[in-house]
Amino acid sequence: MANATTMGTGTTDATTPSPGAFQSLARNNSYVIPGLYDLNVEDTNWVLTSSFIIFTMQTGFGMLESGCVSVKNEVNIMMKNIIDIVLGGFTYWLFGYAMAFGRGELNNPFVALGDFLIDPGVSDPLFGPIFAAFLFQLSFSTTATTIVSGAMAERCNFKAYCIFSFFNTIVYCIPAGWVWGEHGFLKNLGVVDIAGSGPVHLIGGASAFASAAILGPRLGRYAKGTDPLPLGNPVNACMGLFVLWWGWLAFNSGSTYGVSGAKWAYAARAAVMTMMGSFGGGSFSIIYSMINNDGRMDVVDLINGILASLVSVTAGCYLYHAWEAILIGAIGSALCCFGMPLFDRMGVDDPVGASSVHGIAGIWGVLAVGFFADNPLRMDTTGGRSGLFKGGGWYMLGVQSLSALCLACWGVCSTFVLLWLINKVVPIRMDPNEELLGADLMEHRIRHTQIGISRALSALAPIQLDLDDVIDAPPIGRNPGHERCVDEIQAASQKLQQWREAMDKFTHREDTGKITTKASGSRQRTKSFLSRTHGNGKDNAGYDREDGSVSVSKSAAERAKGKEVHQMSVIGSERSYQVGGTDRNVDRNFAWID
């Protein structure tokens, strides 16, 4: 079981198990090595790389959600996505992974109980596969949690959301074990969900629906009907779609869980069918939006239609033919596009449409396997079964329907209970006045400009509110240190102007205390009653204007020859510098000083 390491002396100095011995030990123990850890070197490389790419989907969710909400809440929604990774990921390590995939004597069909705070030692035969599997499942868990943040946007108390993110792992990990864990009752019944239309997206969408319903709509959301509100940043929303599109390829292809044997071929098929599904969903959403908006394209319709199609093909991503993936994607997009206004009519305010994109399309994605799934050759994905339309009978459709029902009920009910408990400790809804000012200002002291925050502050000023802290928050995009320097320069310029205006009074030609000295061909010098010369610009040659301007000329002869005349104003109501008959505006804060 272990290879001997022979030193130069010919004696065995140390013994260390080789990777091959690890794999051999693992494969010879049917309990220690569930399918989750059946990874060779090539498979581990594929799983780790896919995990890295899946984590980039957090960027896509953040950009999409921040683009769909108002500007005064865009930073807050990004902060929630960060919290989902930090707190959600931490609790997944603490207990989430153990409750989904743990190996313990107390495991039961409902929940696993083992491998808490998982951290295998270097002598563990499954040292590498455990870490690879944990990272892959962690990327799925944080994605499921992030789905909910968009549905709670613009009115959820940030502190309450942090608590929710910490415990939301429970909402995801238990049903993930039902579908993918060795102990799960749905898995043992034959449910097929390759990449998570059910455990990830349906759970996330059901949780999003429950969150939006229990929080209630945003202030004034339905004051003028159920039409969608304008997006805060449509470009960000579109960029978020592209990042999610990219991550989805790893999401589905990586779920072959390796590239050894026949896995690499089905990984390639999963990538292509993922794209085919998005083509079908995008095509439908284009047609729907054009008809529904009098020939114009609505950004949200297109984005959410494509995302819903991606959700729909996720469960059976390498079990479909191309035309089937296109059809499944189109149906998922249709269900989403019709579902979003339906939820609004129900009074469920979901700013990003997560309830439709992930919830409704997730249900369809789980059911689609029961209709269209092939039995993949050389892969045990379906246990030898096929979908209804492939001659497999009703069994697969029945267990897939049971899976959709169980997951939807669990997602809604568990989220209601969790938020109800959190609300007993910290109010989950923002104060109405804070909601008007925006979470960016009230939660993070980030003050945007030109978006109505100053108007809201003025309106709320007569109310007895403690706004001193947020009123002093500097607007973003500016350097307060530079602003202070500019203020000091302006103040100094104003003082200089006042000083010169005062000197003008003392040096006026008609003042009785004035002494004038003239000499032919020499410069004119003016003295005040204090007999001091002033270098305020009037001691230049040619100063003979009542309005305070300075005329500089070389000689009368040159003037006669048509030489150009320069006229400079000192400081007056109109500051200009005239050169050769051309006026140039000069900054009021600057003056010509000799």
C-alpha positions as CSV (number, residue, x, y, z in Angstrom):
1,M,0.0,0.0,0.0
2,A,2.9,2.3,0.3
3,N,6.0,2.8,-1.8
4,A,9.4,2.7,-0.1
5,T,11.7,5.6,-0.6
6,T,15.3,4.2,-0.8
7,M,18.2,6.5,0.0
8,G,21.7,6.3,-1.4
9,T,22.8,3.9,1.4
10,G,20.4,1.3,0.0
11,T,18.3,1.3,3.2
12,T,14.7,2.4,3.5
13,D,14.9,5.8,5.3
14,A,11.3,6.8,5.0
15,T,8.0,5.6,3.6
16,T,5.4,7.8,2.0
17,P,2.2,6.7,0.3
18,S,2.2,7.5,-3.4
19,P,-0.8,9.2,-5.1
20,G,-1.5,5.9,-6.8
21,A,-1.7,4.2,-3.4
22,F,-4.1,6.9,-2.2
23,Q,-6.4,6.3,-5.2
24,S,-6.1,2.5,-4.8
25,L,-7.0,2.7,-1.1
26,A,-9.9,5.0,-1.9
27,R,-11.3,2.8,-4.6
28,N,-11.1,-0.3,-2.5
29,N,-13.3,1.2,0.3
30,S,-16.9,1.6,-1.0
31,Y,-17.9,3.8,2.0
32,V,-14.9,6.1,2.1
33,I,-15.1,7.0,-1.6
34,P,-18.5,8.1,-2.7
35,G,-18.7,9.4,-6.2
36,L,-18.0,12.9,-4.9
37,Y,-14.4,11.9,-4.3
38,D,-13.8,9.6,-7.3
39,L,-11.3,11.9,-8.9
40,N,-8.0,11.3,-10.6
41,V,-5.4,13.9,-11.4
42,E,-7.0,15.0,-14.6
43,D,-10.5,15.2,-13.1
44,T,-9.2,17.2,-10.1
45,N,-7.6,19.7,-12.5
46,W,-10.9,20.1,-14.4
47,V,-12.9,20.5,-11.1
48,L,-10.5,23.1,-9.7
49,T,-10.4,25.1,-12.9
50,S,-14.2,25.1,-13.2
51,S,-14.5,26.2,-9.5
52,F,-12.3,29.2,-10.2
53,I,-14.5,30.2,-13.2
54,I,-17.7,29.7,-11.3
55,F,-16.6,32.1,-8.6
56,T,-16.3,34.8,-11.3
57,M,-20.1,34.6,-11.5
58,Q,-20.2,36.6,-8.3
59,T,-18.9,39.5,-10.4
60,G,-21.7,39.0,-12.9
61,F,-24.4,38.8,-10.2
62,G,-23.0,42.0,-8.6
63,M,-22.9,43.9,-11.9
64,L,-26.4,42.7,-13.0
65,E,-28.0,43.5,-9.7
66,S,-26.3,46.9,-9.2
67,G,-27.4,47.8,-12.7
68,C,-31.0,47.0,-12.0
69,V,-31.4,49.0,-8.8
70,S,-31.3,52.8,-8.4
71,V,-27.8,54.5,-8.2
72,K,-28.2,55.3,-4.5
73,N,-28.3,51.6,-3.7
74,E,-25.8,50.2,-6.1
75,V,-22.9,50.0,-3.7
76,N,-25.1,48.3,-1.1
77,I,-26.0,45.5,-3.4
78,M,-22.3,44.9,-4.3
79,M,-21.5,44.8,-0.6
80,K,-24.2,42.1,-0.1
81,N,-22.6,40.0,-2.8
82,I,-19.3,40.2,-0.9
83,I,-21.0,39.3,2.3
84,D,-22.5,36.2,0.6
85,I,-19.1,34.9,-0.2
86,V,-17.5,35.8,3.2
87,L,-20.2,34.7,5.6
88,G,-22.0,32.2,3.4
89,G,-18.7,30.6,2.5
90,F,-17.6,30.5,6.1
91,T,-20.8,28.8,7.3
92,Y,-20.6,26.3,4.4
93,W,-17.3,25.2,5.8
94,L,-18.6,25.2,9.3
95,F,-21.6,23.0,8.7
96,G,-23.0,23.4,5.2
97,Y,-20.8,20.9,3.5
98,A,-21.2,18.4,6.4
99,M,-25.0,18.6,6.1
100,A,-24.9,18.0,2.4
101,F,-22.1,15.5,1.8
102,G,-20.8,14.5,5.2
103,R,-19.8,11.0,5.9
104,G,-21.1,10.1,9.4
105,E,-22.9,7.3,11.2
106,L,-25.9,9.6,11.9
107,N,-26.6,10.2,8.2
108,N,-30.2,9.8,7.2
109,P,-32.3,10.4,4.0
110,F,-33.0,14.0,5.1
111,V,-29.6,15.3,6.2
112,A,-26.0,14.2,6.4
113,L,-24.1,14.6,9.7
114,G,-20.4,14.3,9.4
115,D,-17.2,16.1,8.2
116,F,-17.9,19.3,10.1
117,L,-15.1,22.0,9.8
118,I,-13.6,19.7,7.1
119,D,-9.8,19.8,7.0
120,P,-8.2,16.5,6.1
121,G,-4.7,15.8,7.1
122,V,-1.9,15.1,4.6
123,S,-2.0,11.4,5.5
124,D,-5.7,11.1,4.5
125,P,-6.1,8.9,1.4
126,L,-8.7,11.4,0.1
127,F,-6.6,14.5,0.9
128,G,-6.7,16.0,-2.6
129,P,-10.2,14.9,-3.7
130,I,-11.8,16.3,-0.5
131,F,-10.4,19.7,-1.1
132,A,-11.3,19.7,-4.8
133,A,-14.8,18.6,-4.0
134,F,-15.3,21.1,-1.2
135,L,-14.2,24.0,-3.4
136,F,-16.5,23.0,-6.2
137,Q,-19.5,22.6,-4.0
138,L,-18.6,25.9,-2.2
139,S,-18.9,27.8,-5.5
140,F,-22.4,26.4,-6.0
141,S,-23.4,27.3,-2.4
142,T,-22.4,31.0,-2.7
143,T,-24.2,31.2,-6.0
144,A,-27.4,30.0,-4.5
145,T,-27.1,32.6,-1.7
146,T,-26.3,35.4,-4.0
147,I,-29.5,34.8,-6.1
148,V,-31.6,36.0,-3.1
149,S,-29.8,39.4,-2.6
150,G,-31.3,40.9,-5.8
151,A,-34.8,40.2,-4.7
152,M,-34.2,42.0,-1.4
153,A,-32.6,45.0,-2.9
154,E,-33.3,48.7,-2.0
155,R,-35.2,48.0,1.2
156,C,-33.5,45.3,3.3
157,N,-31.6,46.2,6.4
158,F,-28.0,45.5,5.8
159,K,-27.3,44.1,9.3
160,A,-30.3,41.8,9.0
161,Y,-29.1,40.7,5.6
162,C,-25.7,39.8,7.1
163,I,-27.4,37.5,9.5
164,F,-29.5,36.0,6.8
165,S,-26.5,35.3,4.6
166,F,-24.8,33.6,7.5
167,F,-27.6,31.1,8.1
168,N,-28.9,30.9,4.5
169,T,-26.5,28.1,4.0
170,I,-29.0,25.8,5.7
171,V,-31.6,26.7,3.1
172,Y,-29.3,25.5,0.3
173,C,-27.2,22.6,1.8
174,I,-30.0,20.3,3.0
175,P,-31.8,20.1,-0.4
176,A,-28.4,19.8,-2.2
177,G,-27.8,16.7,-0.1
178,W,-31.3,15.3,-1.2
179,V,-30.3,15.5,-4.8
180,W,-26.5,14.9,-4.9
181,G,-25.6,13.3,-1.5
182,E,-25.1,9.6,-1.2
183,H,-27.7,9.7,1.6
184,G,-30.3,11.8,-0.3
185,F,-33.8,10.4,-0.7
186,L,-34.3,12.1,-4.1
187,K,-31.0,10.8,-5.4
188,N,-31.9,7.3,-4.4
189,L,-35.2,7.6,-6.1
190,G,-33.4,8.4,-9.4
191,V,-33.7,12.2,-9.6
192,V,-31.3,13.6,-12.2
193,D,-30.0,17.2,-11.9
194,I,-26.5,17.5,-13.4
195,A,-25.6,21.1,-12.6
196,G,-28.3,22.4,-10.3
197,S,-31.5,23.7,-11.9
198,G,-33.2,22.5,-8.7
199,P,-30.7,22.6,-5.7
200,V,-29.1,25.9,-6.9
201,H,-31.5,27.9,-9.0
202,L,-34.9,26.6,-7.9
203,I,-33.9,26.9,-4.2
204,G,-32.5,30.4,-4.9
205,G,-35.6,31.5,-6.8
206,A,-38.0,30.1,-4.2
207,S,-36.0,31.9,-1.5
208,A,-36.0,35.1,-3.5
209,F,-39.8,34.9,-3.8
210,A,-40.3,34.4,-0.1
211,S,-37.8,37.2,0.7
212,A,-39.5,39.7,-1.6
213,A,-43.0,38.8,-0.3
214,I,-42.1,39.1,3.4
215,L,-40.3,42.4,2.9
216,G,-43.0,44.0,0.9
217,P,-42.6,46.3,-2.1
218,R,-40.3,49.3,-2.2
219,L,-41.8,52.7,-1.3
220,G,-43.9,54.0,-4.2
221,R,-43.2,50.9,-6.3
222,Y,-46.8,50.4,-7.5
223,A,-48.0,54.0,-7.1
224,K,-48.3,54.3,-10.8
225,G,-49.1,50.8,-11.9
226,T,-46.9,47.7,-12.3
227,D,-44.7,48.9,-15.1
228,P,-40.9,48.3,-14.5
229,L,-38.9,51.0,-12.9
230,P,-36.0,52.5,-14.8
231,L,-32.6,50.8,-14.4
232,G,-29.9,52.5,-12.5
233,N,-27.2,51.5,-14.9
234,P,-28.2,49.4,-18.0
235,V,-24.6,49.0,-19.2
236,N,-23.7,47.3,-15.9
237,A,-26.6,45.0,-16.2
238,C,-25.6,43.9,-19.7
239,M,-22.0,43.4,-18.6
240,G,-23.2,41.3,-15.7
241,L,-25.1,39.1,-18.2
242,F,-21.9,38.5,-20.2
243,V,-19.9,37.5,-17.1
244,L,-22.7,35.1,-16.0
245,W,-22.8,33.7,-19.5
246,W,-19.1,32.9,-19.2
247,G,-19.4,31.4,-15.8
248,W,-22.3,29.2,-16.8
249,L,-20.1,27.3,-19.2
250,A,-17.9,26.2,-16.3
251,F,-21.0,25.7,-14.2
252,N,-22.4,23.1,-16.6
253,S,-19.3,21.7,-18.2
254,G,-17.6,21.4,-14.8
255,S,-20.5,19.3,-13.5
256,T,-19.3,16.3,-15.5
257,Y,-17.0,16.2,-12.6
258,G,-13.9,15.4,-14.6
259,V,-12.6,14.7,-18.0
260,S,-11.4,11.1,-17.6
261,G,-13.1,8.3,-19.6
262,A,-16.1,9.5,-21.4
263,K,-16.5,12.7,-19.2
264,W,-14.5,14.9,-21.5
265,A,-16.9,14.3,-24.4
266,Y,-20.0,15.1,-22.3
267,A,-18.3,18.2,-20.9
268,A,-17.9,19.4,-24.5
269,R,-21.6,18.5,-25.2
270,A,-22.7,20.4,-22.0
271,A,-20.9,23.5,-23.1
272,V,-22.5,23.5,-26.6
273,M,-26.0,22.7,-25.3
274,T,-25.6,25.5,-22.8
275,M,-25.0,27.9,-25.6
276,M,-27.9,26.4,-27.7
277,G,-30.3,26.9,-24.8
278,S,-29.3,30.6,-24.5
279,F,-29.8,31.0,-28.3
280,G,-33.3,29.7,-28.0
281,G,-34.1,31.8,-24.9
282,G,-32.6,35.0,-26.4
283,S,-34.5,34.5,-29.7
284,F,-37.8,34.3,-27.8
285,S,-37.1,37.2,-25.6
286,I,-36.3,39.4,-28.6
287,I,-39.6,38.5,-30.2
288,Y,-41.5,39.0,-27.0
289,S,-40.0,42.3,-26.2
290,M,-40.5,43.7,-29.7
291,I,-44.2,42.7,-29.6
292,N,-44.7,43.9,-26.0
293,N,-42.9,47.2,-26.5
294,D,-44.1,48.4,-29.9
295,G,-41.0,47.4,-31.7
296,R,-38.5,48.5,-29.1
297,M,-36.1,46.2,-27.2
298,D,-36.4,46.2,-23.4
299,V,-33.1,45.5,-21.6
300,V,-34.6,43.5,-18.7
301,D,-36.6,41.3,-21.0
302,L,-33.6,40.3,-23.0
303,I,-31.2,39.8,-20.1
304,N,-33.7,37.8,-18.0
305,G,-34.9,35.8,-21.0
306,I,-31.3,34.6,-21.7
307,L,-30.6,33.9,-18.0
308,A,-33.9,31.9,-17.7
309,S,-32.9,29.8,-20.7
310,L,-29.5,29.0,-19.1
311,V,-31.3,27.9,-15.9
312,S,-33.6,25.7,-17.9
313,V,-30.9,23.6,-19.6
314,T,-28.7,23.3,-16.5
315,A,-30.3,20.2,-15.0
316,G,-29.8,18.1,-18.1
317,C,-27.1,20.0,-19.9
318,Y,-25.4,17.0,-21.6
319,L,-28.5,14.9,-21.9
320,Y,-30.1,16.9,-24.8
321,H,-29.7,17.2,-28.5
322,A,-29.2,20.7,-30.0
323,W,-32.8,21.3,-31.1
324,E,-34.1,20.1,-27.7
325,A,-31.8,22.5,-25.9
326,I,-33.0,25.4,-28.1
327,L,-36.7,24.4,-27.4
328,I,-36.1,24.0,-23.7
329,G,-34.3,27.4,-23.5
330,A,-37.1,29.1,-25.4
331,I,-39.8,27.7,-23.1
332,G,-37.8,28.7,-20.1
333,S,-37.5,32.3,-21.5
334,A,-41.2,32.4,-22.2
335,L,-42.1,31.3,-18.6
336,C,-39.8,34.0,-17.2
337,C,-41.0,36.8,-19.4
338,F,-44.7,36.0,-18.6
339,G,-43.9,35.4,-15.0
340,M,-42.2,38.7,-14.1
341,P,-45.4,40.9,-14.7
342,L,-47.4,38.2,-12.9
343,F,-45.4,38.6,-9.7
344,D,-45.8,42.3,-9.9
345,R,-49.5,42.0,-10.2
346,M,-49.3,39.8,-7.0
347,G,-47.5,42.7,-5.3
348,V,-44.3,40.8,-5.0
349,D,-41.6,43.4,-5.8
350,D,-38.5,41.6,-7.1
351,P,-36.2,44.3,-8.5
352,V,-34.1,41.8,-10.6
353,G,-36.7,39.2,-11.5
354,A,-34.9,36.4,-9.6
355,S,-38.2,34.7,-8.7
356,S,-39.0,34.2,-12.4
357,V,-35.5,33.7,-13.7
358,H,-34.4,31.2,-11.2
359,G,-37.6,30.0,-9.6
360,I,-40.0,29.4,-12.5
361,A,-37.3,28.5,-15.0
362,G,-35.7,26.3,-12.4
363,I,-38.9,24.3,-12.0
364,W,-39.1,23.9,-15.8
365,G,-35.4,22.9,-15.9
366,V,-36.0,20.0,-13.5
367,L,-39.1,18.8,-15.3
368,A,-37.4,19.1,-18.8
369,V,-35.1,16.2,-17.8
370,G,-38.2,14.0,-17.4
371,F,-39.3,14.8,-20.9
372,F,-36.1,15.0,-23.0
373,A,-33.3,13.2,-21.2
374,D,-31.2,10.7,-23.1
375,N,-29.5,7.8,-21.4
376,P,-25.8,8.8,-21.8
377,L,-23.6,5.9,-23.0
378,R,-20.7,5.0,-20.7
379,M,-22.1,7.4,-18.0
380,D,-24.3,6.3,-15.1
381,T,-26.0,9.8,-14.8
382,T,-29.6,8.6,-15.3
383,G,-29.2,5.0,-14.0
384,G,-30.1,3.7,-17.4
385,R,-33.3,5.6,-17.7
386,S,-34.6,8.0,-20.4
387,G,-37.2,10.7,-20.5
388,L,-40.8,10.4,-21.5
389,F,-40.2,11.6,-25.1
390,K,-37.3,9.1,-25.5
391,G,-39.3,6.0,-24.6
392,G,-38.4,5.9,-21.0
393,G,-42.0,6.0,-19.6
394,W,-43.4,8.1,-16.8
395,Y,-41.0,7.2,-14.0
396,M,-38.4,9.8,-14.6
397,L,-40.9,12.6,-15.1
398,G,-42.6,11.5,-11.9
399,V,-39.5,11.7,-9.7
400,Q,-38.4,14.9,-11.4
401,S,-41.9,16.4,-10.5
402,L,-41.5,15.2,-6.9
403,S,-38.0,16.9,-6.8
404,A,-39.4,20.2,-8.1
405,L,-42.2,20.1,-5.5
406,C,-40.0,19.3,-2.6
407,L,-37.4,21.9,-3.5
408,A,-39.9,24.7,-4.1
409,C,-41.7,24.0,-0.8
410,W,-38.5,23.8,1.2
411,G,-37.1,27.0,-0.4
412,V,-40.2,29.1,0.4
413,C,-40.9,27.7,3.8
414,S,-37.4,27.7,5.2
415,T,-36.8,31.2,4.0
416,F,-40.0,32.4,5.6
417,V,-39.0,30.9,8.9
418,L,-35.5,32.2,8.8
419,L,-36.5,35.8,8.0
420,W,-39.2,35.6,10.7
421,L,-36.7,34.6,13.3
422,I,-34.2,37.3,12.2
423,N,-36.9,39.9,12.3
424,K,-37.4,39.2,16.0
425,V,-33.8,40.2,16.6
426,V,-33.1,42.9,13.9
427,P,-35.8,44.5,11.7
428,I,-35.3,43.1,8.2
429,R,-37.0,46.1,6.6
430,M,-35.1,49.5,6.4
431,D,-36.7,52.5,8.1
432,P,-38.8,54.4,5.4
433,N,-36.7,57.6,5.8
434,E,-33.5,55.6,5.3
435,E,-35.0,53.9,2.3
436,L,-35.7,57.3,0.7
437,L,-32.1,58.4,1.3
438,G,-30.7,55.1,0.0
439,A,-28.7,52.3,1.6
440,D,-25.4,53.6,0.1
441,L,-25.6,56.8,2.2
442,M,-27.3,55.3,5.3
443,E,-25.4,52.1,5.6
444,H,-22.0,52.9,4.0
445,R,-21.7,56.7,4.1
446,I,-21.3,56.9,0.3
447,R,-23.0,60.1,-1.0
448,H,-23.8,60.2,-4.7
449,T,-24.5,63.5,-6.4
450,Q,-27.2,64.6,-8.8
451,I,-29.6,61.7,-8.0
452,G,-32.0,63.4,-5.6
453,I,-30.3,62.7,-2.3
454,S,-29.9,66.4,-1.4
455,R,-33.6,66.9,-2.2
456,A,-34.5,64.0,0.1
457,L,-32.2,65.4,2.9
458,S,-33.9,68.8,2.6
459,A,-37.4,67.2,2.7
460,L,-36.5,65.2,5.8
461,A,-34.7,68.1,7.6
462,P,-37.8,69.3,9.4
463,I,-38.4,65.9,10.8
464,Q,-36.7,65.0,14.0
465,L,-34.1,62.8,12.5
466,D,-30.4,62.3,13.4
467,L,-28.9,63.0,10.0
468,D,-25.7,64.8,11.1
469,D,-23.5,61.9,10.3
470,V,-24.7,61.4,6.8
471,I,-25.0,65.1,6.0
472,D,-21.3,65.4,6.6
473,A,-20.5,62.5,4.2
474,P,-18.4,63.8,1.3
475,P,-19.7,63.2,-2.2
476,I,-17.9,60.4,-4.0
477,G,-15.6,61.1,-6.9
478,R,-14.0,64.1,-5.3
479,N,-10.9,64.7,-3.3
480,P,-11.8,66.8,-0.2
481,G,-8.2,67.9,0.3
482,H,-8.0,69.3,-3.2
483,E,-11.4,71.0,-2.7
484,R,-10.1,72.8,0.4
485,C,-7.0,74.0,-1.5
486,V,-9.2,75.4,-4.3
487,D,-11.3,77.2,-1.7
488,E,-8.2,78.7,-0.1
489,I,-7.0,80.0,-3.5
490,Q,-10.4,81.5,-4.3
491,A,-10.5,83.2,-0.9
492,A,-7.0,84.6,-1.4
493,S,-7.9,85.9,-4.9
494,Q,-11.0,87.7,-3.4
495,K,-8.9,89.3,-0.8
496,L,-6.4,90.5,-3.4
497,Q,-9.2,92.0,-5.4
498,Q,-10.5,93.8,-2.4
499,W,-7.0,95.2,-1.6
500,R,-6.5,96.5,-5.2
501,E,-9.9,98.1,-5.2
502,A,-8.9,99.9,-2.0
503,M,-5.6,101.0,-3.6
504,D,-7.5,102.4,-6.6
505,K,-9.4,104.7,-4.3
506,F,-6.2,106.1,-2.8
507,T,-4.4,106.5,-6.2
508,H,-7.2,108.1,-8.1
509,R,-6.0,111.0,-10.3
510,E,-8.3,113.5,-8.7
511,D,-7.1,112.8,-5.1
512,T,-5.7,116.0,-3.5
513,G,-2.8,114.1,-1.9
514,K,-1.6,112.8,-5.2
515,I,1.9,113.8,-6.4
516,T,2.6,113.4,-10.1
517,T,6.0,113.3,-11.7
518,K,6.4,113.6,-15.4
519,A,9.4,113.4,-17.7
520,S,9.6,113.3,-21.4
521,G,10.1,109.8,-22.7
522,S,10.2,108.4,-19.1
523,R,7.8,106.1,-17.2
524,Q,5.0,107.6,-15.2
525,R,5.2,106.9,-11.4
526,T,2.2,107.5,-9.1
527,K,2.6,108.1,-5.4
528,S,-0.1,108.0,-2.7
529,F,-0.5,110.5,0.2
530,L,2.0,108.2,2.0
531,S,4.5,108.9,-0.7
532,R,4.8,105.2,-1.5
533,T,4.9,103.6,-5.0
534,H,2.6,100.8,-5.6
535,G,3.3,97.8,-7.7
536,N,-0.3,97.1,-8.4
537,G,0.0,97.1,-12.1
538,K,-0.4,100.9,-12.4
539,D,3.3,101.7,-12.3
540,N,3.7,100.2,-15.8
541,A,4.4,102.5,-18.7
542,G,1.4,103.8,-20.4
543,Y,-1.0,103.6,-17.4
544,D,-3.3,106.5,-18.2
545,R,-6.8,105.0,-18.1
546,E,-9.6,106.0,-15.7
547,D,-11.1,102.5,-15.8
548,G,-8.0,100.9,-14.4
549,S,-6.7,99.4,-17.6
550,V,-3.0,99.4,-18.6
551,S,-1.9,100.4,-22.1
552,V,1.5,99.3,-23.1
553,S,3.1,100.9,-26.1
554,K,6.7,101.0,-27.3
555,S,6.6,104.5,-28.8
556,A,4.4,106.9,-30.7
557,A,6.3,106.2,-33.8
558,E,5.6,102.5,-33.6
559,R,2.0,103.2,-33.0
560,A,2.0,105.3,-36.1
561,K,3.4,102.4,-38.0
562,G,0.5,100.2,-37.0
563,K,2.3,98.1,-34.4
564,E,0.0,96.0,-32.3
565,V,-1.4,97.4,-29.1
566,H,-1.7,95.2,-25.9
567,Q,-4.3,96.1,-23.4
568,M,-4.6,94.4,-20.1
569,S,-7.1,95.0,-17.4
570,V,-6.0,94.8,-13.8
571,I,-9.1,93.5,-12.0
572,G,-12.5,94.7,-12.8
573,S,-16.0,93.4,-13.7
574,E,-14.7,92.2,-17.0
575,R,-11.2,90.6,-17.1
576,S,-9.9,90.3,-20.5
577,Y,-6.5,90.3,-22.3
578,Q,-6.6,91.9,-25.7
579,V,-3.9,91.0,-28.2
580,G,-4.1,92.4,-31.7
581,G,-7.8,92.9,-31.5
582,T,-8.6,89.4,-30.3
583,D,-10.3,88.9,-26.9
584,R,-9.5,85.9,-24.7
585,N,-11.5,85.3,-21.5
586,V,-9.4,85.0,-18.4
587,D,-10.3,83.2,-15.2
588,R,-11.7,85.7,-12.7
589,N,-9.4,84.4,-10.0
590,F,-6.3,85.4,-11.8
591,A,-4.9,88.9,-12.4
592,W,-1.9,90.4,-14.1
593,I,0.6,91.3,-11.3
594,D,3.9,93.0,-12.0
